[in-house]
Amino acid sequence: MTTDDLLGVTEEGTYTRAVRLLERSAEVGVLRAALGHARGGDGSGVAITGDSGVGKSSLVDAVIAETAAAGFEVRVLRAHCDPLDTPRPLGPFRDLELLGAAGDPRREDESRAELCERVYDALRSEPSLLIVEDLHWVDAATVDVLRFLARRVEAMPLLLVLTYRDGEIGPRHSARPLLGDLASLDGFTQLGLAPLSVDAVREVVSGTHLDASRVHALTGGNPFFVAEVAKEPDRPLPATVRDAVLAHTTDVTDHDFEVLQLIAAAPDHLDNRVLPHLDVDLPTLRRLQDTSLLSRTADGLVFRHELARQAIESTIPPGGGPRLHARLVVALETIDPADPAVLTHHAVAARDGARATSYARRAAEDANAAGSHSEAAAFFEIALEHLETRDPEERARLLLELAYQQYMTSRLSEAISNVRATFRLWEEARNHEGLADAHDAVALFEYYNAHREKAEHHSETAARIALDATTPSTYGAARATQGFLAYLRNDLVRARELAAEARLVAERSDLGVLGLRSEVVTTVSDLVSGDEAARATLLTQVETARDRGWDELASTVYSQVASLDVEHGRFRDAEQLLQVSIPFANQRDIPICRHWQTGVRARLKFQRGRWEAALEDAATVIGDDGMPLATLWPRLVSVLVPLRRGEDAELGILDDAWSLAEQIDEPLRRLSVLAALAEAAWMTGRTDHRVSDYAVSQLAVLGACPGAEWGAGHVGAWLRRLGLPVPQLARVAEPYRLADEGRVAEAARAWQLLGDPFAEAMAWTDSVVPEDRVTGIRLLDSIGAVGTADRHRVVLRQEGSVVVPQRPRESTRANPAGLTNRQLEVARLVARGLSNAEIATQLFISPKTADHHVSAILTKLAVPNRRAVVVNSAQLGLT
Amino acid sequence: MQRFIIEREIPDAKDLTQDQLAEIARTSNAAVESLGVPYVWIVSYVAGDRIYCIHDAVDGEAILEHARRGGFPANRVTPVVAEFGPHTANV
């Protein structure tokens, strides 16, 4: 065997070599077994990790070769992530002929969700091995598609293999969520590749005079480095891997060496079709073949290994790079279709500002169309950085585009400062419409950033400027935004006035979307003030918006209805709505609504006593870098759940939530946080002036706002428990009124019907009758609110009560509140009588995983069998 | 030099316009010039979903290299072993 064989390349082409692996039999075995299962329909994922040169690709080569040799009928799909500074959206899928011809895999106007479905269908049509290499370079759109697959892979005939370098996928990396999804799969394996041992090195250098121990010490057992050393055994040992690579080039002429540098300057590959424009002839390629550094793929020339490319790239003298890249840009421009992402990379490196801006802008538009917003933002940043024109409008437009992409990726503060930076530019250009639009845009961003006051200021400014500029659409839009903000602070009179004004503009200028926006403001104002018929009207308005393709408006209406449903105790309605609306916000890629509605769901699960599911949603919003506005309830949930369960709670988070509520300055938001602060004060026995002073003095004012009868009733209940004076409230929601009137059983029953077991229990414990309080404590114990129950036990004992229910033992405790979102989903299907096989099909999981879920659910619900789940589904809250 | 017949599968090749053929010819000429080895493109025929090309080159590798540089498919490359016609009857 020659040493080349150790790290040979299997890419088709002239330089193919056979492959032999050392010390990888365990890893090959894992992959072989996983592939076997995948062929039978039990798909899984494998991650191959390790340093550059450790042999990740070689391992993949070996498995592919073995697959072919064994006559396995498996379709092999191998893709690479782009090594460009900013990767192309869906770069890996361009390599594959999975979705038709190679090239941009998207169809015109195809949404991300549709693309995911198409990839899914194409992959499950026959047993497949999908390899995505160099995941550390992956783009955000590809991550989305791979996550979609990862969630379904268990029920697909697919083995998904990902390779990446250790330590290059940190906690903020866009591939991190994908790795999280994969890690939760039953059959997921991570293969961390270790360097070669001295014995393996000895095998590689056998037949030469090289000393295996010295080579091992020098190379650290890195297989690529070892192989490079072994190829030139008669030379002095190179000090570094770079020297080892460069040793192959000692006989190369200056001309040929420059060609190597040119190829090294193209990080992905040097397209075959540019060779005529770069004076690289066939005899040159034949000579370069002798260096064994290059390989030929269907697309062009590539270095056999990234370490080899880097070694050659490092020889490019300072100042030489721009010249090479300029040659590449000119050559690449002749290719049809030219790839703007690749051209941007070279134009930037060539320091060609005009080209960099123009290609980066095109690349950004492509990335945006593909839904790859982090890449789109990066390209717009490049375009701005290299913008040479003095035209203020052009700069302003680019800044707005960048800001939008930043909003799409939860970088709100940057988005706001970029929109603000356009104000001066629009003024300079005397473009009032542009200025008004910019103020309107920043108004929404400021609101999502939880600064309502600033939001109102900008939306007023937008309206004022637009009025001067006599641009009806902008003026109307600004008025509608103002109306929406007025509704949110419960100033419904003003909200209706503004909406009416916007509607008038819409009618006069025939602006459909503005007309519907203003109607929504009016209708949602009706709903918050208690007109429940308005709910049906809003849902009709959603349908209209969806039909016309006004996705953001549709999603915003969902957000408001869901939020009011939970606020006003319509939990089952909220549940149904969110089942539709969250997938819609995901599909249409509307981040603010995705975060907001997930936050609303956290609150919903929390109120329904689904502690685990509530925490899960709360963590998603907070961990996802959710918009500040959407994090209010997730923060409250993440403190109150552990507090109620008797676990360690980070009470400081409540201070953050209060600051946020002050900043948002809306009655319903303030009431929510005040109730949480009061509950924490009751649990800990600590005095909180926000409760004892602010809440006591302001509750009447806050409670007088339309729609506040639930929130105010809630705060009032906690003030009473704390022994604080409760101001007279004009109107409180029914269950609170019953409790105020001392009608304990009726209040508890009302909460039971609504589906809020914690409030139900607390209604019992509010009673003066000891037996009622025992009932309440037992109920709290049964829903896992042991912390709250303990607090009651202390109070009862202090009062000298003789009947204090025992704290339940951990092991005997049923834990329906511990069901995760996934388990809840499965439990609902069990309650509907579906078999495990049917559940597996519906949820795209393997029957084995469905089995696991069902047994975990039966344990947590403490029921003997699935029939008990069906029979007791209403009682278990699974209807 | 050796003569080769190259079969290129191009869907709807028969619908290529004169302008498109001219563009292809320019690309092909540039690829020929860039090879740095003796190479002659004799003629090509468009027929149905295929283009049949007659090229003279030193070896098959040069034929494939030309195709790569032009971005053309080369689905089958066959050396020509004999050439004959009506006149062959009189030999």
Interface residues (C-beta under 8 A of the other chain):
Chain A: T14 N272 R273 L275 P276 H277 D279 V280 D281 L282 P283 T284 L285 G300 I335
Chain B: A30 A31 E33 S34 L35 G36 V37 E61 A62 E65 R68 R69 G70 G71
